[in-house]
Amino acid sequence: VARSFLQAISKDEAVAPPLRVVQIEGLAVLKIIKHCKEFAPTLVTGQLLGLDVGSVLEVTNCFPFPVRDDDEEIEADGANYQLEMMRCLREVNVDNNTVGWYQSTVLGSYQTVELIETFMNYQENIKRCVCIIYDPSKADLGVLALKALKLSDSFMELYRGGNFTGEKLREKNFSWMDIFEEIPIKVSNSALVSAFMTELETDAPVSQGDYDRLHSSTTPFLENNMEFLIKCMDDLSMEQQKFQYYYRNLSRQQAQQQAWLQKRRTENTARRSAGEEPLPEEDPSNPIFKPIPEPSRLESFLITNQVSNFCGQINGDIVLLLPLPLQDFLPNTTTTMAVYHLLLSTSPSLALPPRRPNFSSNRRIPAHPRLTKLPSSPPSSSLPAIRKTLVRSTLREDPVSPDAESPTLLIGEDSAAFELGKQKLVSWVYFGVILGVVLYVLNVVWIDNSTGFGKSYIDAVSTISGSPEVAMLMLILIFATVHSGLASLRDVGEKLIGERAFRVLFAGLSLPLAMSTIVFFINHRYDGSQLWQLQGVPGVHEAIWVANFVSFFFLYPSTFNLLEVAAVDKPKMHLWETGIMRITRHPQMVGQIVWCLAHTLWIGNSVAASASLGLIAHHLFGAWNGDRRLAKRYGDAFEGIKKRTSIIPFAAIIEGRQVLPEDYYKEFVRLPYLAITALTVGAYFAHPLMQGASFRLHW
């Protein structure tokens, strides 16, 4: 026995048997369930305690971590809390060996980079540890949703190397299914607990209510799964775009390298003919030879795992019990049809009779408040089909591929679609309240000379130069930098603080700067040098008014969704295609140019010319930046719209790339366009009031 013991303790740890099962005590299971249920939907975590015995990892106890915000001091307090808890458990003779941790989740959405980082931190001190995932949302369906996970050895080797390029993954023959290993869970109880459970079993009669509770509704479960799956598809699109840009840049770099090499060889041929030494055909200092880093595929693999998990949950027996067709439960978002076809590809038994999909509804399922980040991606075999159907919107026509040549079928969204019956009164009440609060705060903080900073801002800019033209250009430059800069940072900002908070930040900085620029222009519009005078020419006033009226029709599409502008609804980046968008892809730029030309023609001085020059330059940059952002967000779908539209008004129509439908006028006979017509007429008659209000500010 002594010899066997010595041999056992001297064995190399590398030959330890693989982990086969996680044996967890019933008491630990109850503690995990109690902790996760009490704090749901907040995500919580805790420590697992037990012993590592051969191929079995025994979990005998656990304790929860306090729910706190992330902070260095709080993190230190959390570490002290864990040490103190384990010391107390040791004093009462309870297992105090850490074997992993547990955490709650929502519908199985746990496969994130943060989980992997936590695993790697544990692995530094614990050779074998597991993470037990518990999903409280499945408890209502009678499912004990416990899952024990560990990282595979092959994945940990890759992760430590920090190389997740395609070449490395192919070399290791590594796929998205090789990240996690699920370990079987065995729930065990002591003999006393088993005897007590036997005592609790009675022959009490079962009532009808007991049977009714077994038939729980599956609709909320399916809807939430579909919502999260669609979010995953959106994330997949973003990941795919990263690789599209990488390969596009790589192809461009290779072309530049070939051109440079050809030029260098031609130059060397001439040098040899002249008897000179040839130059080297490689120049590491040249930027075109600097390697372009390949994006990591880790996030895509995690996304793929997550989508596979969601599809598995939806494709289970729960779907087959639904009394209504599956499409009736799908939220109408840009990836609805992609998700539906993905489900059919993974489970043909879900196929339904042919039916015209209804994309007219704008119903959205709200995102889970605690689900701040969901990975996304379908199985790799489904990617080609998903890529073609990814950008589907609230359209009036049947879904088609973005590559379709027919000009009558839409790829993007139907602009200015407004159904009065689907509007919620409470949303517009919120809009009115928010608008009132914003105007009040703007007045106190910026407009009112006794409390605001507007006049001080104008005076500070005016001190740069005594010229009103220079001051006008400086005001436009500051506004354009803030406005376009924040627009370029939209994706990053929304990930950091959320869509609504970023919209509030965007409006809070842009509105005061825009108002200051407008007021300065009104008050100084007749300063500077007079270049021409056409105000007395017959017909000019009417022509200018018509041009301004038309300009507002082009400017309006920037506010197609007022509820999103005010952050009542969650702001989104839209891909419009109908209405004014058929005439020009950048109506706001065209409208601003028309407005500038009309006002410059009417006023005819250097201040108006400088203001127009600055505004037109800003909107030209905005058009370029807008195309860049839409291409990044929508990829091939935007390229399809780009082929059928133009920046110059009517150019695509004249060239035959855009064919207007016979009922094109119906795309303008809508409440939003009627409202902008009324506002434009009202703005014309309100010009004297605007001029008087600006004058009274003394800016």
N, C-alpha and C positions, 0 to 999 in steps of 0.2 A: 504494500500500500504506500509506504514511504517513497519507494522508488517511483511509483506511478505519479505521486504528488509532485516530486521533484521534476519529473519529466514534463508534467503538465504546466508547471510554472515557468519552465525554461523553453517552452515552445515558442517559435517565432510567431508574432502576432499576424504576420502576413498569411498564415495558413489557417486563420480562424474560419470556421464553417460559415457559409453564406446565411444571411438572415432569411428564415422561412416563414415565420409567423410572428405577429404581435399579439401577445396575450394580455388583455386588459381586464382589470377587476371591475365588477359591476359597480362598486362604489365610485371608482374613477369616472366611469361612463356617466353616472348620475350627476356627478359634480360638473362635468363638461357640459352636459345638456342644460343643467340649471343655470350655469353662468352665461351660456350663449343665448338662452331663451329670455333671461331677465333683461339683457341689454340690447336685444334685437330692436331695430335693424342695425344698431351700432356694431361694428366688427370688433371682436375682443380676442384676446389670446391669453395663454397661461402656460405654466411649466408642467412637464410630465416627469414623474419620479418612478424609479423602479430598478430593475437589474437586467444586465445583459448576460444571459445564460445560454451558451452554445449558439444554436440556430434560432433560439426563441428570445425575443425582447419582451420582458415582463414589465407591464405598467401597473403598478400597485396603488399609486396615489397621484394627486395633482393639486395645484393651487393656482388661482387666477392672478393675472397681472392687473393693476389698477388702470382704469381708462383715463389717460391724460394726453395733452397735446405734446408734440415733439419739441424738445428743448434740451440743451446740454445739461442744465442743472437738474431738470426733471429726469433725464436719462440716468444721471448719477444717482438720484434718489431711487429710481427703479432698480438699479443694480444693488443698492444697499437693501432695498426691500426684499429682493430675492435671497440675498445672503442671510438676512435675518430670519426669513421664513424657513429656510433650510436648516438653520441652526436650531430653531424652535422645534422643527419636526424631528431632528436628531435627538433632542433631549427627551422627547416622548416616545422614542424607539420606533419611529416611522421611517421607511426608506427615504433617504435624502440624496440619492444618486440621480443626477439629471440624465434622462434618456431621450430628450427631445422637447417638443412643445406642441400645443394644440391651438387652433384658431378657428373662428367661425367664418362662414362665407355666405354669399347670396346666390342661390341657384348654381352652385359649383363654379363661380367665377373667382378662382384662386391662383391661376397659373400666370404669375407675374415675375418680373425681374427681381422685385423685392423679396419674394419667397426664396428664390435661388440664392440671393445674397445672404439671407438669414441662414439657410442651410450651410453655406460655405463657412460662415462664422462659427456655427456649432461644430462643424467638422474639424476645425482647428484644435478643439479640446476634447471632442468626443468622437471616437472612431466610428461608432454606429449609432445613429440617431434617426428618429422618424418625426414626421409632422402628421398629427391626426387632424383631419379636416371634418368639421361638423356643420351641416347645413340646416338651420332651424326651419327654413321655409318648407322643407319636405316633410316635417313632422306632421303637418296637417293632413298629409296624404297617407299617413300610416307607415312612413319609411324611416328607419333608423339610419340616417345618412352619415355614417362614420366611414372615413377612408384614411388609411395609413399610407403615407408616401415617403419615399427616399429618392435621392438623386442616384442615377446610374453611375457606375465607375467610369464608363467611357465618357459620359458628359462631364464629370468632374475633371477628368484629364484635359478635355478640351477647354473647359472654363478657366482652369489655372493657366493654360497657355494663352488665353485671351484672343484666340484666333478663330473667328466664326465665318471665315470666307467660304465661298462656294468650293474653291479648290481643296481646302482643308477638309471640308465636310465630305466631299467625294472621296478623298484619300482614305478617310476613316470609315467610309460607308455608313455615315451617321444620318439618321432621319429624325423627323419631328417626334416620332413615337419613342425615341430612345432617351428622352430627357429624364422622365420620372419612371420609377418602378413602384407599382402598387403592391403592398404587402398584405396578405390576408390577415384579417382581424378575428381573434377568438376571444369572446367574452366569457370569463370564468368567475365563479363565486365559491366562497368557502362552503364547507359542509353545513355550518350553522345557518348561513344565509339560504342555502338550498332547502334546508328543513323548514325554515321560516316561510319561504315562498310556498312550500307545499301546504303549510298550515293555513295560508291565506286563501287557497283554492276552496271555493264553496260551491254548492249546488243552487245558488240563487237563480231564479228564473230570469230569462232575457226578455226585455220589453221591446215593443216596436221601435221606440226611440233609439235603442242600442243598434238596431239594424240600420235605421236612417242615417246615423252618424257615420256609417261605413261608406255611404254614397256621397262623398264630399265632391264639391264642384271642381272640375279640372280647368275651367276657363281661365281664372287668374294665373294659374301656373303656366299654362300655354302662352298666354299673352306676354307674361314677363320673360319667358324663355325667348319668344320671338323678338321682343324689344332688345334684349341683350345680344342676341345673335345678330341682329341688324347693326347694332353698335360695333360688333366685331367685324362685320363686313366693311363698315366705314373705315375702321382702323387698318384692315387689310389693304384697302385702296391706298391709304397713305403710305404703307410700307412698300407696296408695289411701285408707287411713284418714286420713292427713294432710289430703287434699283433702276428704274427707267432713266432717271437723271444721271445715275452713275454710268450706265452703259452708253448713254448719249455723250457724256463728257469724255468717256474713254475713247469712243469712236472719233470724236473731234480731235482729241489729243494725238491719236495714232495718225490721223490724216495730216496734222501739223508736223509730226515727226517725219513722215514720209516726204512731205514737201521740203522740209529743212534738209533732210538727207540728200534728196535729189539736187537741191541747190548747192549743197556742199560738194557733192561729187562732180557737178559741173565746174565748180570753182577749182577743185583739185586737178581736174583735167587741164584746165587753162594754166594752172601753176606748174604742172609737170611739163607742159609744152614750153613754158618760159624758163624751165630749169630750176624752179623753186621747190622747196619742200612742201609736200601736201599737208593740209590741215587735218587734224583728227576728225573722224566721222562720228564721234560721240563727244558731247559737251555737257557734263553733269551740271554745270552752272546754269545752263539754259532752263528757264521755267517749264518749257514744254516736255522736258525729260523727267520732271519731278513726278513720282508715282502718285496716282490718285487713290486715296484710301477707299477700299471697298466697304460699304455699309455692313454692319454686323447682321447676321441672319438669326440671331438669338430671339429677337422680338417676334420675327415672323414665325419661328418655330413654336414659341409660346402661344401665339395667336392661333396657329393651326391646331394645337392641342385643345385650346379653349373652344373653338368652333366644333371640333369633333365631340367634345363633351356636351355642348348644347344640342347638337344634332342627335346624339345618343339619347338624351333626355326627351326630346320631342318625338323621336321615332319609336319610343317605347309603346307599351300597351295603352298608355294614357291617351295617345292620339286616336287610337282606333275606337275609343269609347265616345268620341265627340259626336253629338247629335247633329251638328251643322258642318258644312264644308269647311275645309281648312282655310281657304282664302278669306272667309268671313271674319277670321280672327286676326288677319295680318294687318298691322299698322301700316298705313300708306306713307312710306318714306322712300327715299331715293334708291334703296336697295331691297325693296319688298320682293320684286320678282326674282332677283338674284337668290335670295334666301329660299324662296319657294321652290325654284328649280334645283337648288342644292339639296333640299330635303327629298325631292323626287329622285334625284340621282343616287342618293344614299339609301332610299327605301322606296322602290317602285310600288309597294302596296299602298302608298298614300296617294296614288294617282286618282284624280277626280274626273267626272264627266266634263267635256269641253264646255267652257262658260266664259263669256266675255268679262275680263277683269274690270272692276270699277275703280278708276284712279281719280275720281272727282272729289273724294272725301279728303279733307285736310286733318282728319283725326290723328292725334299723336298720343302715345302712351308716355306719361312723364317718366323721366329717368329716375332710378333709385337714388335717394339722397346721399347714400353712403358709397355708391358705386362710382367713385371718382375716376377710375381708370379700368377699362376692360380691354384685354388683348383681343386680337381678331385675326382669323384666317381660316379658309376651308381646307379640306384635304387637297394635297397637291394635284391629284388626278382631276379635280373639279375646277382648277384655276382657269383654264381657257374658257370654259362656258361662263364662269362667274365674271371674268373680265369683260365679256361682251354685254352682259346684262346688268352690269354693276350700277350704272347711272340711270335709274328709272325714277320718274318723278310723279307728281300729281298731274297727270296728263289727261287729255280728253280722248286720245286715240289709243289703239292697241299698242302694247310694247313691241319695239323693234330693236334690232342691233344698232349701235352707234355708227356702224359702217354702212348702213343702208343708204342707197342712192336716192330713194324717193324723197322729194322735198316736202311732201304733205304730212309725213310722220315726224313727230317731234322727238328730240333727244333731251333737250332741257325742259324747263318748267314753263307753264302757261302763265305769262305775266298778267298782272292786274286782275286775276281771277278772284272774284269777291262774291260770295254767296251770303246774302243777308240772313237767311234762315239759320246758318251755321255760326253766326256771330254770338258771342256770349256778352250779355249786358254787363256783367261784372268786370270783364276785361276792359271794356271801354270806360267804365267808371274808374278803374285803376289808371287808365291812360289819362283821363281828365285830371285826376288827383296828382299824378306824377308830373303832368305838364304844368299844373298850377304851382307845385312845389319847386320845380326847376326854375320857372320864371321868377318866383319870389326870391329864391337863393341867388339867381343871376342878378336881380335888381340890388339886393343887399351887398353882395360880395363884389360886384363889378360895376353896375350902372350908376347907382346912387353916389354922387360925388362926396357926400359926407361920410360914407362908410365903405365904399368900394374902391377897387384899385384900377378901374378902367382909365380914369383921367391920368393917373400917375404913369400907367403903362404907355399911353399915347404921348405924354410929355417926354418920357424917357427915350422913346424911339425918335421923336422929333428933334431931340438934342443932337442926334448923330449928324444931322445935316439940316440947314435952314431951308432946303429945297423941298417943297411938298411932293415933287415927283419921287425924290429919293426916299422920303418917309413912306410914301405909298408903296413903293417896291419893297421896302424893308418889312412893312406890316404883312404884305402878301407872302414874303419869303418866310417869315416866322410862322405864319399860319400854315403854309404849305409844308414846312419841315415837320411840324407837330402832327398835322393831319395825315400826310402820306407816310410819315415815319411810324405812327401808331397803326395805320392800316397794314403796313408791311410786317409789323410784329403781331398781327392779330392771332395767328395760329399759336405762337408761343405764349402770348398773353392769356388766351382763353384756356390753355392747358394749366397755367399757373394759378389764375384767380377765377376762372369760369367765364362763360359767355356773357352773362348779365353784368357781372362786375366789370368786365373789360369794356362793355358798351357804356356803362356809366362813366368810367375813366375817360374813354374816348370822347364822349359828349361833353364831360365836365371841362376838358382842356380845349376842345375845338370851338365850342359855342362862344365863350368870351372873346377868343382871338378873332373869330369870324365877325362878331358884332362890332368889335373895335375897328376892324378893317372897313366894314360897311359904313359905319358912322363917320369915320375919317374921310371916306370918299364923298359922302353926301355933303359934308361941311366944307370940303375943299375942292369940289368938282369944278368950280369956276375960277380957281387959282391957276397960276402958271401962264404960259404963253398961248395966245389964241392962234390956232393953226388954220382954221377955216370957220365959216359961219353959214350954216344952211338952215337955221331955224325959221327964217322968213320965207324960204322957198316953198311954193304951193305943193302939197302932196307929200312932203317929207315927213311931217308929223304923223300922218296916217300910215305911211310905210314903216316908220319906226315903231309905231304901236303894234302893227301886225307882226313885225319881226319879233318884238318882245313876247307877244302872245304865243307865237310858234316856239320860241326858245323855252318857255315854261313847259310845253308839252314834251320837249326833249329832256329837260332837267328833271321832270317828275319821276321817271323810273328809279332814281336813287332812293326813293321812299315808297316803293310798292307796298311794303309791309310796315305800317305805322306802329303796330303793336310790337314788332321786333325793334324798330327804331327806339322806342321808349323802354325796351327791355321788359315789357309785360310778358310777351312770348320770348322764348329763348332765341337770340339772334343766330342766324345761319347765313352761310355764303351761298347765294342762289345762282343758278345757271339759267337765266331767262332766255327765251327764244321767240316769243310771239309779240304782237303789238308793234310798238315803235322799234323793237329790237330787230325786226325784219329790215327796217330801213337803214339803221346803223347799229353796230355792236356797242358803241360807246355814246349813247344819247346824251349823257350828262356833259361830255366834252363838247359835242356839237351844239347843245343848247347854250353852254357858256360862251362859246365862240360867237354864236349869233347874237347873244345878249351884249357881249363886249363890242362887237362891230356896230350894233345899233346905237348904243350909248355913246361910243366914240364919234360916230358920224353926227349925232345930234349935238353933243357938247362941243366937240371940235377943238379941244385944247390939249396941252402937254400932260396934264394930270390924268385926264381920261385915257390918253394914249398909253401912259405908263401903267395905269391900273389894268388896262386890257392886255398889255404885253405880259404882265406878271401872271394874271389869271389864266391866259391861254397857255403859257409855258407850264403852269402848274397842272392844268388838265391834260396837256399832252403827255406829261410824265405819268399822270394818273392812268391814262389809257394804256401806256406801256406796262405799268406796274400791275394794273388790273388783269391784263392778259397773262402776265407771268404768274400771278396768284391763281387764276382760274385754271391755267394749264397744270400747275402743281397740284391743285385740289382734284380736278376732274379728268386729267389726262386725255385719253383718246376721245372721250365724249366732247370735251371742249374743242379738240381739233376738228371733230365733225361739224360743230356749230361754226367754227372759224371758217371752214370751207364754204358755208352757205350764207355767211354774213360778211359785212365789210365795215371798216371804220368810216370811210367817206360815204356820206348819205347816198343811197340809191345805187351805189356802184355794183353791189352784188346782184341787184335786180336787173340792171342794164346788161351785165355780163352773163346773165342767165343762170347764175349760181343760186339765186333765190327766186322761187316761183310763188307769187302771192296767191293764196286760196281765193276762190270765188266770193266767199263771204268774209273777206278780210275786214270790212268795215265793222263787223260784229266784235272784233277784238278791241275796238275802241268804244263801242257802245256799252260801257260798263261804269259802275258807280265811281270808281277811283278817277277815271278820266273826266266824268261829269263834274266831280268835285274839284279837280284841278282847273277846269274851265271856269267855274264860279269863283275860285280863289284868284285866278288871273285877272278876271274882270274887276274883282274887288280890289286887287293890288293897284290897278290903274287909277281907280278913283281915290285910293288911299295914299297916293303919292304926296299930296300936300301935307297930310298928317304925318307921314314918315319924315318929311323934310323939316317940319316944325319941331317934332320930337328930337331929332338929331341936333337941331340948332340950340335947343334949350339945354342940352348936355354940356355945351361949351367945350367940347373936346377939340 
